[in-house]
Amino acid sequence: AQKVTQAQTEISVVEKEDVTLDCVYETRDTTYYLFWYKQPPSGELVFLIRRNSFDEQNEISGRYSWNFQKSTSSFNFTITASQVVDSAVYFCALSDPWTTNDYKLSFGAGTTVTVRA
Amino acid sequence: GAVVSQHPSRVICKSGTSVKIECRSLDFQATTMFWYRQFPKQSLMLMATSNEGSKATYEQGVEKDKFLINHASLTLSTLTVTSAHPEDSSFYICSARDTQGAGRWNEQFFGPGTRLTVL
């Protein structure tokens, strides 16, 4: 079963528009960790955020914000006032070490964001 | 801090040859490193978990004799693709877990990746 689902394959927006990326996860652990990564065309993964399952506070970092809803097993990511430099593939990932007995990450399929000038 | 390097960044080889990829944690110790493979326009797929001083744990469907992993020190893990074929062409990414850094014990730090092309 897919542990992390990113239903949106591609999103295209015009600069300055907001864009929200959906992430739905599945785990039986009560303690787990969620991540978002950005992968620009260069290929190197850029860490954006880590959230543990006990911290349901939403977070804002500049133009980025995250909405964690345990009730719906979702951890959505919003880019406000998008810029061309935001164009990349964004991955949501889950670490549930008590199930896997390890800290390996399960990645979603990724969402390709294209911001047009 | 928390920098992971990979070498080489890009390699082109002939079919049948073996290729070694190095993954180093530059400023922290990593008892656990992970190797991922990413095909074009796809997600990262975990290949194996590499633990310092012990045998690697391979994910289902990954041939251990094809992808040899050695984690001989706390800062270095190597992935050797043996007898490479065109279907092994992919982007290989390693990550390292900082087991001692305060507040970072469950984070993985990713290397920049190695693009392998087998002709």
Interface residues (C-beta under 8 A of the other chain):
Chain A: Y33 Y37 S42 G43 E44 L45 F47 R50 F91 S95 P97 D102 Y103 K104 L105 S106 F107 G108 A109 G110 T112
Chain B: T32 F34 K41 Q42 S43 L44 M45 L46 T49 T57 F91 I93 S95 R97 N106 E107 Q108 F109 F110 P112 G113 R115
